[in-house]
Amino acid sequence: MRKWIKDLVLPVAVAITLAFVIQASIAKPYEIPTNSMYPAIQGTDSIGDRAPDRVIANRVIYKLRDISRGDVVVFDPTAGARAACSEPGDVPFVKRVIGVPGDTVSVRKVTISASDPDPALRPGGALAVRRVAEPNSFGPESVSEVALAEGDTTYVTYVQKAGDAEASPLVVESAITPDYEVAFPQVPPDNVLVLGDNRPGSCDAHVWLGRDAAFTPQDNVIGQAEVIYWPLPRVRFLS
C-alpha cells in the first residue's frame, strides 16, 4: 500500500497541486468566445461549429514591467463595460491596449494622399489598406484587403502620447479597419484604453465611452495573452 501511494497517488497529487498553483499565480488558460480580436484571436462562428481559440495569459509579467501599448491583455471588465456588452458576470475580456496613462486616443476619417507627411497614409503605406472581415468570418482567408489610392478615405487610430505636441497614427497590421469616428478623453493614471482588433465588431472602449466606462483600471488586468494553445492548427505566439 505504501509503495502504491508513493509511486502513484503522491505524484498525481503533486501534479494537481502544481497545476492549481501555476494557474493561480503564473499562467492560466482562457477560451475566447467572441471574434472581437479577430483575426489575431478567433472565436466560434455564429452557428458554433468551429472551436474558439484558447489562450494562455501570463499572470506574472506585469509584476515585472508596466503594461505597454500594443499588448493583448486578459482583464475583468468594469460593470459599465460588461453591461454595454451584455456579457455574463464571470467571463474575462481580451482586447489590445491602445492607450496607456497620459495618452489621448482618437479614431478619425482621413484621406489617403501622396503628400501626407506620414508614410503610412500615402498610397502603398501600411494604413492605405482597407481590411474588412467577411460576415461570419473564420480564418485569415476571410479577411479582404483593398489597397487605397490617392483621394480614398479610411479610418485611422491616432495616439497622442503624454508630452507630444501631435498625435501619430497607430499601426496594428492585423486589425480590421474601423468604421467609426471617436475621440476619447486622456487616459487617466492607473488605467488603460483597450480596443479589439476587429474594430467594427468589437464591444470595447468606443462602445463603453457612452456609459462613462471607456477606461479599464490596470488592477483589473489579469495578464498578457501570450500564446494560442488550442486548436492545434492555430497554435502560435501573439504579437
VOBA-960777 format. One record per residue: y negated, x, z negated of N, C-alpha, C in turn. Coordinates in steps of 0.2 Angstrom, whole numbers, plus 5000, padded with zeros to 4 digits. Example, Ala and Ser with C-alpha at 12.3 -4.5 7.8 and 13.67 -1.06 7.14 Angstrom:
<pts>
502850664961502250624961501650664961 501150644965500550684964500050644961 
</pts>
This chain:
<pts>
500650045000500050005000499450045000 499450094996498850144995498750175002 499250195005499150235012498950185017 499150125017498850065022498150055020 497950055014497250045013496850105015 497050165014496750225016496650235023 497250215027497250235034496950175038 496950115036496650055040496150025037 496149995031495649955028495049995027 495050055024494450085022494050105028 494350135034493950155040493650095043 494050035043493749975045493149955041 493149955035492649935030492049985031 492150045032491650095033491250075039 491650065045491350055051490949995051 491149935048490749875047490149885043 490249925038489649935034489149975038 489350025041488850065046488550025051 488949985054488649935059488049895056 488149865050487649825047487049875046 487149935043486649975041486249995047 486550015053486250035059485849975062 486149915062485749855064485149845060 485149845054484649835049484049885049 484249945051483749995050483550045056 484050045061483950095066483850055073 484450025075484449985081484749925081 484549875085484849805084484849775091 485349745093485449715100485049645100 484849625106484549565107484649535113 484849465114484949435120484249405122 484149415129483449395132483549335136 483349275133483549205136483049195142 482449215142481949195147481849255152 481449235157481349285163480549305162 480349305156479649325155479449395157 480049435156479949505158480249525164 480449475168480749485175480249525179 480549575183481249595184481449655180 481049675176481249735171481849715167 481749655164482249625160482349555162 483049535163483149475167483549425162 483249365161483549305158484049275162 484349215159484849175163484449135168 484749115173484449065178484448995176 484148955179483948885177484648845176 485148865179485748825178486248865173 486048925171486448955166487048985168 487149005175487749035177487749105178 487249135175487149215175487049235168 487349285166487249315159486549345159 486149325153485549365152485649435150 485149475151485149545149485149545141 485449595139485449615131485149685131 484749685126484349755125484449775118 484349835117484349865110483649895109 483449865103482749885100482849945095 482449995096482350045092481950025086 482250025080481849995074481450055070 481550115073481350175069480750205072 480650195079480150235082479450225080 479250165078478650155076478450175069 478950205065478850245059478650315061 478750335067478650405069478050415073 477850355077477250365081476950295081 476350285084475950225085476250185091 476150125091476350085097475850105102 476150115108475750135114475750085119 475150085123475050045129475650055134 475950005136476550005141477150005138 477250005131477849995128478149925128 478749915129479149855129479349845122 479149795119479249785112479649715110 480049715105480349655102479949635096 479749575095479249555090479349485088 479149475081479149405079478449375081 478449325085477849295087477449255081 476849255082476449215077476649135078 476449105073476649025073476248995079 475649015080475248985086475649005093 475849065093476149085099476849055100 477249045095477849015095477748935097 477248905094477148835096476948825103 476548875106476248865113476848875117 477348915115477948925120478548875118 478448835113478948785111479648825110 479648875107480248915106480448905098 481148905097481448895090481148955086 481148935079480848975074481149045073 481749055076482149125074482249165080 481949155085482049195091481449245092 481649315092481049355093480849355101 480249375102480049385109480049455111 480049465118480049535121479449535126 478949575126478449575130478249655131 477749665135477449735136476749735133 476649795129476049805126475549825132 474949785132474449795137473849825134 473749795128473149815124473249845117 472949895115473049925108472349915104 472349925098471749915094471149945098 470549915099469949935102469949925109 470549905113470549895120470249825121 469949815127469649745129470049735136 470449685136470849675142470649615146 470649615152470449555157470949555163 471049495166471349495172470849465177 470649495183470149475187470449475194 470049425198470249425205469749475209 470149515213469749575216469949575223 469549605227469549605235469749685236 470349685240470549755242470049785247 469849845246469349875250469449955251 469349975257469450045258468950085255 468350055253467850095249467850085242 468350055239468450045232468550115229 468150125223468150195220468850205217 469250155216469950165213470450165219 470850215220471350225225471850165225 471950145219472450095218472250025221 471650015222471349955225471149955232 471350015235471250025243471950005246 471849985253472449975257472950025256 473550015254474050065253474150085246 473650065242473650085235474150045230 474250065224474850035220474649965218 474049945218473949875217473749835223 473749865229473649825235474349795238 474749775233475349735235475449675230 475549625234475649555230476449555229 476649555223477349545221477449475218 477949435222478049365220478749365218 478949325213479649315211479849245214 480349245218480649185221480849135215 480749065217481049015211481749035209 481849025203482549035200482749105202 482349155202482549225205482949255200 483349305202483849345198483949405202 483749465199483849525203483249545207 483149615207482549645211482549615218 483149605221483049575228482749515229 482649475223482249415223481549415222 481249475223480549495222480349505229 479849475232479549485238478849525237 478749575242478149615241477749605248 477149595247476749585253476149635253 476149685257475549735257474949705259 474449715255473749685256473349735260 472949695265472449735269471749725267 471349765270470549755269470349685269 470049665263469749595263470249545259 470849565259471349525255471149525247 471349465244471249465237471849465233 471749485227472349485222472049485215 472549485210472349485203472549545200 472149575196472249645193472049645186 472449675182472349685175471949745173 471449735170470949785168471049805160 470949865159470949885151470349925150 469849905146469349955144469549975137 469650045137469850075131469250085126 469350085120468850095115468450165117 467750155117467350215119467250225126 467650195131467550205138466950155140 466550175145466050135147466250085152 466850095155467050045160467850035159 468049975162468749955162469049985168 469750005167470150035173470749985174 470949985181471549945182472149975179 472549935177473149955174473749935179 474149995180474649985185475349985181 475649925182476349915180476749905186 477149945189477349945195477949885196 478249875191478749815191478449745190 477849745188477549675186477449635192 477549565191477449515196476649505196 476349495202475649485202475449425198 474949435194474649375190474349325195 474349255193473949205197473449175193 473149215189472649185184472049235183 471549215180470949255178470949235170 470849295166470749285159470349345156 469949325151469549385148469749375140 470049425137470149425130469649465126 469549445120469149475115469449545114 469049595111469349655110469849655105 470449695106471049695102470749715095 470949675089470649695083471149755080 470949785074471349835071472049805069 472549845069473249825067473549775071 473249765077473549715082473749745089 474049705093474149725100474149665104 473949675110473949615115474549625120 474949575121475649585125475649535130 475849555136475949505142476649525145 476949475148477649485151477549515158 478049545160477949575167477949525172 478249465171478249405175477649365174 477049395176476449365173476349295175 476549265181476449195181476949155177 477449185176478049145172478149165165 477649195162477749215155477249175150 477549155145477149125140476949185135 476349205136476149265132475449255130 475049315129474449315127473949275131 474049265137473549225141473649155140 474249135137474349065135474149055128 474249105124474149095117473349095115 472949125120472249135119471949065117 472149015120471948945119472048915112 472548955108472748925102472548975096 472049025098471749075094472349115091 472849135096473449175094473549225099 472949255102473049295108473349365106 473249385099473549445097474149445093 474549495093475149505089475049555083 475049535077475049595072475549645073 475349705072475849765073476449755068 476249725062476849715057477349675059 477249635065477749585067478149615072 477949685074478349715079479049745076 479549725079480249745076480449815078 480249825085480449895088480349895095 480449945098480349955105481049945109 481049905114481649885118481749945122 482249985122482350045125482850045130 483350005130483950005134484249935135 484449925142484849865143485549885143 485949855138486649875137487149825140 486949765142487349715145486949665149 487249645155487949655158487949725161 488549755162488649825164488349845170 488249795175487949825181487149835180 486949805174486249805173486049865168 486549905166486449955160485850005163 485350015159484850055161484350065155 483950125155483450135151482750095153 482450065149481750035151481250085150 480750065155480150115155479550065154 
</pts>
